[in-house]
């Protein structure tokens, strides 16, 4: 995870705020987290809610949607995973960052497959949460190292037979190029567009163009779906290295 010295949240004072919505049924936790994030000037909590129903009601009242939603998994009305799925399906501009006490790999995997943009534990330091918010805003997929390792291992162990049942068929005319494979590998690793651009010595615009082409060829519309299809179509080996 980034440190503040490497993160736009901590170093840029003249940039537009990252608008954040908070969904958690624990009122003291919502209040405490709001207070903790107030120390990061580039993060603005635009609203908080205790239930999914209240969350979507408040979301509908916003003139502009939030950039990131911090979502608990265990809610009184529906699962936070369902909220993440709804956001991925109907509000693609909002990155759902799961913030929860659950670290069971299958729960984490279910959230990511539903469209969550990242997964953190509630006891994470405020700096870690702030950095993750910035990372989601830039297109990254923040996961702690142990969580990412467990989830990728779980994905790699999926039986090959499930691929034809659950994964969308890739575009037969759209074989990934060597450069696209290189980008896809870094997408799986959770790198942001700016980090990928710097590493490959290309512009962020070029990265976005490649990512759009990858999504089109894999017939997906999110990073999480690209990761899932990469494994289910066996484009990826157990060491998280893509086969050319």
Secondary structure, 3 states (H helix, E strand, C coil): CCCHHHCHHHHCCCCCCEEEEEECCCHHHHHHHHHHHCCCCCEEEEEEECCHHHHHHHHHCCCCCCCEEEECCCCCCCCHHHHHHHHHHHCCCCEEEEEECCCCHHHHHHHHHHCCCEEEECCCCHHHHHHHHHHHHCCCCCECHHHHHHHHHHHHCCCCHHHHHHCCCCCCCCCCCHHHHHHHHHHHCCCCHHHHHHHHCCCHHHHHHHHHHHHHHHCCCCHHHHHHHHHHCCCECCCCCECC
